[in-house]
Amino acid sequence: MPYSKLDRDLLDVKKLSERKNKVVIERDHVPVTQAPKNLSEEAWTRIRATADRIRLAREGRRPVMLTFGAHTIKNGMSPTLIALMEKGWVTHLATNGAGIIHDWEFAFQGKSSEDVKANVEQGQFGIWEETGFFINLALIVGAYEGLGYGESVGKMISCEGLTVPDVQELCEEASRLLTTDPDRSAAAIDLAGIIRKYDLKAGFLQIPHPFKKYSAQAFAYEKGIPFTGHPMIGHDIIYTHPANHGAALGRVALNDFLSFAESVSRLENGVYLSVGSAVMSPMIFEKSLSMARNIEIRRGRSIDHHYMLIVDLAKSDWDWQNAGEPPMDHPAYYLRYCKTFSRMGGEMHYLTADNRDFLLGLYQQLKQD
């Protein structure tokens, strides 16, 4: 017998406008001209070396991938992310589910970041109508359209709305495709179910995003640059909303994982930057690189000359590039993300730095050309 489940339809879902937010994007965003505050000379040496590797990679038309945790968005770094894309220095961006949400909330209402402790005490943390409904709807529509996780949300922000198909036409399409394209058939059924549940009208559902100039995922969508989202079930506040749909989320997230892996497959002589992502970035990278190498080895090629820079606040005095993996009795062994990337071949370096200082320093170093 299946386990019993919590009924999300019983939740008191409040309007997002009722929530107090700690970050206001127009006030708190970081201009690309701001000087980094806390970079040592050692850090600047590594940043200059990284900028040189990025230049070489782009001259050779190789990827430069930038993977980051949600704090990069919450810290107001979208102008720098956009500038790195605009100048052609970064060819693929990836973040977790929270990064997607912060970027969307900034674009939609100009503010984000609630008081977790206070709202959990009141049984209200993460239970907000617009964030839950619009992001989940974008993912369900995106799954039907064959899009990825970040692409679905980026499109909604850029277009300031979503196209809702006619429910009867969706059902007819689902029936027609049942034997020839069962995955699209299922996606059509999922979308039809949500349309009926919320009594949505066919046509364009307008969703204004007055602050979309701060959205890195909208900019990436408009420029055709992959901005992939890599969520984990239950990790993000959109799972609290009754519109959340696991099958649709799985489809868009899988599309993004495979897009990420495709970029990794071209990483020979390319650059991979992992900024403030202790779990998501190393976990998806190791699986992607293994798959990519599997295919490349069969083709008589390799992925051995990739450059990886891992940036986080935790201090590490271990020489990851030259000393190999630390022994189990050394504290550095349990710096999981460094340990993972040190196993990935290529050239790997670790830098202790705040994401704001690092990204500003990197962009300003690259901009000197």
N, C-alpha and C positions, 0 to 999 in steps of 0.2 A: 504494500500500500504506500502511495506517495506521502512524503512528509507534509505536514500542514504548513501553510505559508501566510505571511502577513498580508492583509488586504490593503493595498495602497489607496483604494478608493475611500477608505475611512479617514484619511488624513485631512487635517485642516490646512490647506495649501493657501498661503497668503500672497498678496501682491508684492512684487519685487520692490515697488515704490515704498513699502512699509519698512524695508530693511535699512538699518544703519550700516554704512560702508566706511572702511578705513582709508581707502585709496581713491582719489579723484584724479582722473587721467589728465585733464587739462592743467591741473595744479601740480601733479606729482610726476609727470613724464620726464624722462631725462633727455635733454637736447643732445644731439650728436656732437655739439661743440664743447660740451662740458668736459673739463679736464679730469682724468682719473685721479682718485684721491690717495690711494694706498697701494701703489705698485712699487715694489723694490726694484733695484737695478737688475737683480737676477730675473725678476718677472719680465722686465722690459727686454732683456736679452732673449728670453724664450718667445715673447710676443713678436719681436723683430724676426726671429728665425721662422716662426709660424707664418708670418706675412710673406716671407720669401718663398716658403713652400706653397702657399696659396697662389702666388703669382705664377710659379712654375706650373702648377696644376692647371690653372686657367689658360695659360699659354699653350699647354698641350691638350686643351679641351677635356680635361679630366674633372670629375666631380669634386665639389667642396661641400661636405655635408655638415650641418650644424644642428645638433640635437641638444635640447635644453629642458630643464624642469620648469614648473609653473611659475616659480619666483622670478624668472627672467621677464615674463609678461607682467606679473604683479608689481615688479620693481620699476615699471614704466620704460622698459627698454625697446618697445616696439619701434620707435623712430630709428634706432640703430639697426634693428633687424631689417626694416624696410630699406634703409640706405645700403646695407650690405647686398640685398637682393637687387636694388636699382642699379648699383654699380657693377653687377655681374660677378661679385666675389663669392657669393653663396648660391649653390644650385639646388639644394634640397634642405628644407627645414623639417624638424620633427619634434613633437612634444607629447606630453601625456594628456589625459582627459581634462585635468584641472587647468592646464595651459590653454586648451581650447576654450574652456568656460570663461576664464578671466578675459581673454581677448574678446570674446563675444559680449560679455557684460560691459566692458569698456566701450565697445562700438555702439551698443544699444542704449545704455543709460549714462555713460561717462564715468562710472564708478564701479568698484568691486571690492571684495575682501570683507567678509562679515566677521563679527566677534564669535568665534566658534564656541568658546567656553560658555558665554552668556546664553547663546541661542540653543545649545544642547540642553542646558538646565531648563529652558522653557519649552523643550520639545519642538524647536522651530528651526534648528540648523539645517540649511540646505533645502528646506521645503518651501520653495518659491515658485509662483505660477509661471512667469514669463521665461525664466531660465529653463525650467523643467519642460514646459510645453514647447517652446519654439525650437530649442536645440534638439529635443527628441523628434519633433516633427521634421526638422531639416534632415536628420539622419534617416528617418523612415522614407522620406521622399528621395533622398540621395541613394539609398539602397535600391529603390525601384529604378532610378536613373543610371545605376551602375557606377556611382561615384565613390570616393573614399570618404573617410571620417572628416578630416580637415577640409577637404574640398567641398563637402556638403555644407558645412557651416560657413566657409569662406564665400561660397556662392550666395547663400542667404544674405550675408552681410553686404556683399557687393551689389546684389540686385535689389536689396532692401525688401525682400519678400520671397515667397515660395509659390510655385505653380501647383495648384491642387487639381488633379485629374477628375474627370467625371466618374463617379463610383460605378455606374452601370457599365461603362466602357472598360474600366479596370477588371471587373468580374468577367466580362466577355473575353478580354485578353488573357486573363488567367486560365480560363477554360481552353482557349485555343492553343496556348503554349504548354499545357500540362505535360504533354509527351515529348515535345521537341526542345523546350527550354524550361525545365521544371524549376530552376532557381529563380528565373525572372517571374515565372508564374506564381511562386510562393511570395516573392516580394510584392507583386501586385495585390495578392490577397491580403498581405499584412497592411499595406497602405489603405486598401478599401475598408478594412476593419477599423482603422483609426479615424478615417473620414466619417464613417457611420457613427462611431462612438461619440465623436465631438460635433457631429452634425455640420461638417465643413462644406461650404459651397464650392462648386467647381469654378476654376478661374484663378486669377492671381491674388494671393493673400498678401496684402501690403503690410510690411513690418519695418517701420522707419528705423534707421540706424544713424542718428545725427552726428555721431562721433566716429564714423567708420574710417576716417583718415588715420586713426590710431590703430587700425586692425592690420596686423601682419598677415593673417590668413586671407583677408580680403585682397590685399595687395598681391599676395602670391597667386591667388585664383585669377586675378585680372592679368597677370603676367605669364600665366601658364607654368609657374614654378611649383614643384611638389611641396606641399606643406601637409605632412602626414600626422595623424593623431593616433596614439597608441594607448588606449585605455585598458583598465582592468575592471572586471565586473565588481560593482559595489564600491569602487574607490571614489566615485564622483557624485556630486549632489544631484545630477540629473536622474540618478537611479531612484530617488525618492518620489518622483512624479508618476502618477498613474499612466501617463502617455509613454513611459519608457518601454521599449520593445527590444527584448534580447536578440531576437533573430535578425532584425534590421541592424542593430548595433554590430553584431557579429559580421554581417556582410560588409559594411563599410570599413570596419576595423581590419578585416582580412585584406580588403583591397589595398588599404594603406600599408599594411605589413609587406605585401608583395611589391608595392611600389618602392618602399624603403629597400627591400632586398635587391630590387633591380638596380637602384643607384649604387648599392654596395658592390654589385657584380662588376661595376665599371671603375672600381676604386684603385686599381693598379696605377701608381704614381699620382693618386689623388690624396685628399685631406679629409680627415674625420675629426670634428670638434665635438666634445661632449662636455656640456657646461651645466653643472648643478643637477645632474640626473643620476642618482645613486643606484637606481634599480632598472628603470625602463630602458635607458640607453644601452647599458652593457648587455642586458638580456636579449633585446631584439637584434643587437649587432652580432653577437656570437652565433646565433642561429642563421642570420642572413649571410654572414661570411662563410659559414660552413656549407650552406646550400650553393652559394656562388662559386666557391672553390670546387665543389663537387662537379659542377657543370664545366668550369674552366679546365680542370684537370683532364676531363674526358675530351676536351678540345685541344689538348696539348699546350695549354697556357697556364698561367698562374696569377695569383694576387699576393704578391710578396713585398711590394715596395710602396705600401700605403703609410701615410704619416698620421699619427693619432695624438691629439693633445687633450688631456682630461683635466678639467678645471673644477675645483670645488673649494669650500672653505676649510675642510679638514686639513690639518697639517700632516705631512709625511716626509720623513727624512731618508726614506729608502730610495735607492737609485734603481728605479724600475726598468730603465732602459738597459743598464749594464750589469746589474747584480742578479737579474733573474727574479724568480718568485721567492719571497722570504720564507723562512722555515715557520712551521706551525706555532712555535713558541714565541714568535716575534709579533708584536701588536699590529704591524703593517700587514700581516697575512690576512687580517680581518677587515682591512679596507677593501671591501668586496669589489667595488667597481674598478679599482686599480688592479686588483688581482685578475679580474676577468680580462681587462684589456691587455695586460701583460702577457696573456696567453694567445693573443690574436696575431702574432707575427708582426711584420713591418717594423716601424719605428714608433715607440710609444713614450710620451713624456707626461709628467704630472705637474700641474701648477696650482699652488694654493693662492686663490684670489676670489674676491667678490665678483659676481657675474657682471655687475655694472662696470667696475673698473676694467675687467678683462675685455669686454666687448667694445667699450669706448676706446681703449688703448689699441685694440686690433684694428678697428675701423679707421682711427686717426693715423695709424701707421700705414695702412694700405692706401689711404687717401693722399699720402705724400707723393705718390707717382704723378 
